[in-house]
Amino acid sequence: MQAKDIMTTSVVSIRPTVSVRHAVAVMMQANVSGLPVVDDGSRVCGMLTEGDLLLRREIRASTRSSRAGEIISEIDLERYICTNGWSVADVMSPDVIVASPDSEVSDIAESLQAHRIKRLPIVEDGRLVGIVSRRDILGIILDAPMTALPREDESVRMAVRTRLRSDLGLTSQKVQVTVKDGQVTLDGQVESELKRRAIRILVESLGAGGYRDRLRVAPALEL
């Protein structure tokens, strides 16, 4: 699935020259927590989010005392600009991660998590054409079809064995699978409780009629 399949195309954006107060009003009216910042040619030049506004002077009292001749660091100056700046350009994050309409949704999801951001502008020929948010991606979970296992016990057994091998690298020598009346029973020995849990998750995700866990966890080796 690609960005163009799930992106929101009616994107609420803002110009870098408008006031922070106006941008906040737009965010609240549109019920969004972030706005792409675009220039007159609809090219993305920044991103303004709720997080960028949490240090505003309207919210936080200054913690610095005014002492004449005090040396102010670069970090202090940047924070001062973000805290006191009038325009969106002063507050926005200029380094924006973007994607194209043909970008894979899985890649976008990884970018959102890795950079701890909530949305990604979608651009084509340099211009904003959409946006993909975490909520858009979560919708895929609801729309995903449920896994349908075959009804025959032997077919269920083969399906479970195949997934154990492909997902967790477990062969039939390590974990034995039996199925009776749709209920899956696993015997064998695994290295940890975590792997045992992963096996349970795998079987449950297949939608089996029941699961009986007879796996043993290997005792830790003493050094």
SVG drawing of the C-alpha trace seen along z (x, -y; Angstrom):
<svg xmlns="http://www.w3.org/2000/svg" viewBox="-13 -46 44 80">
<polyline fill="none" stroke="black" stroke-width="0.4" points="0.0,0.0 1.2,-3.5 0.8,-7.0 -1.6,-7.9 -4.0,-5.2 -4.5,-6.6 -3.3,-10.2 -5.6,-13.1 -5.7,-15.4 -7.6,-18.3 -4.7,-19.5 -4.9,-22.5 -1.7,-24.4 -0.3,-27.8 2.1,-30.5 5.3,-31.2 4.5,-35.0 1.3,-34.7 1.2,-35.2 1.6,-32.5 -1.7,-33.5 -3.5,-33.0 -1.8,-29.6 -3.0,-28.5 -6.6,-29.6 -6.4,-27.6 -5.1,-24.5 -7.9,-24.6 -10.6,-25.3 -9.5,-22.4 -8.9,-20.2 -5.4,-19.3 -2.2,-19.1 0.1,-20.2 0.2,-22.2 2.5,-22.0 4.0,-25.4 4.0,-26.2 5.3,-29.1 3.4,-30.9 4.2,-28.1 2.7,-25.4 6.2,-24.1 6.7,-22.8 9.2,-24.9 8.4,-23.9 6.1,-22.2 4.4,-23.8 3.1,-21.5 1.7,-21.8 5.1,-20.7 6.7,-23.8 4.4,-26.0 4.7,-24.6 7.5,-27.0 5.8,-30.1 6.1,-33.2 2.3,-33.3 2.5,-30.0 5.8,-30.0 7.3,-32.7 10.9,-33.5 13.3,-31.6 16.3,-33.8 17.2,-37.0 18.0,-40.0 21.7,-40.8 23.4,-43.4 26.4,-42.0 25.4,-38.4 26.7,-36.0 23.8,-34.1 24.4,-30.8 23.2,-29.8 20.7,-27.5 19.4,-30.3 19.0,-32.5 17.2,-29.9 14.9,-29.3 14.3,-33.0 13.3,-33.3 10.9,-30.3 9.4,-31.6 8.9,-35.2 8.8,-35.2 5.8,-36.8 5.6,-34.8 5.2,-31.1 8.6,-31.3 10.2,-32.0 8.6,-29.0 8.3,-26.3 10.6,-23.3 12.3,-24.0 13.8,-20.5 10.8,-18.6 10.7,-14.9 8.5,-14.4 7.4,-11.5 6.0,-11.1 2.6,-9.7 4.3,-6.4 6.1,-5.9 5.2,-2.7 3.1,-3.1 5.4,-0.8 8.3,-3.1 6.3,-6.1 5.3,-4.3 8.9,-3.6 9.8,-7.3 7.1,-8.4 8.3,-6.2 12.0,-6.8 11.6,-10.6 8.8,-10.6 6.6,-12.7 2.8,-12.4 2.4,-13.2 4.3,-13.4 3.6,-15.8 3.3,-14.2 4.8,-16.2 4.8,-15.8 7.1,-17.9 8.0,-19.8 4.4,-20.8 2.2,-19.7 -0.5,-17.2 -1.4,-15.5 -0.5,-14.4 -0.3,-11.0 -0.8,-10.9 -0.6,-8.2 -4.4,-7.9 -4.4,-7.3 -2.0,-4.4 -4.0,-3.0 -7.0,-2.8 -5.2,0.0 -5.4,2.2 -9.2,1.9 -9.5,2.6 -7.1,5.5 -8.9,8.8 -8.8,11.5 -6.6,14.5 -8.7,17.4 -7.2,20.8 -8.4,23.9 -10.8,26.2 -9.0,29.5 -6.7,30.3 -3.8,31.4 -4.0,28.2 -4.0,26.1 -1.0,28.0 0.9,27.3 0.0,23.6 1.2,23.3 4.5,25.2 5.1,23.0 4.7,19.8 6.8,21.0 9.6,21.6 9.3,18.4 8.6,16.0 10.6,17.5 13.0,19.9 11.5,22.8 11.7,26.2 9.6,29.3 12.6,30.7 12.3,27.9 8.6,27.5 6.1,30.2 2.6,29.2 -0.5,31.3 -4.1,30.3 -7.3,32.0 -10.7,30.5 -9.1,27.2 -7.2,26.9 -3.5,26.4 -1.1,28.1 2.6,27.3 5.2,29.4 9.0,28.9 11.6,26.7 12.4,23.1 15.1,20.8 13.1,18.2 9.7,17.1 9.8,14.3 10.0,16.8 7.3,18.8 5.1,15.7 6.0,14.9 4.9,18.4 1.5,17.9 1.1,14.6 1.8,16.3 -0.8,19.0 -3.4,16.5 -2.8,14.3 -3.7,17.2 -7.1,17.4 -6.9,21.0 -9.8,22.6 -7.9,23.0 -4.3,23.2 -2.7,25.6 0.8,24.6 2.9,27.6 6.2,25.9 9.1,26.1 11.5,23.2 15.2,24.4 16.8,23.6 19.5,21.0 23.0,22.4 25.1,21.8 28.5,20.3"/>
</svg>
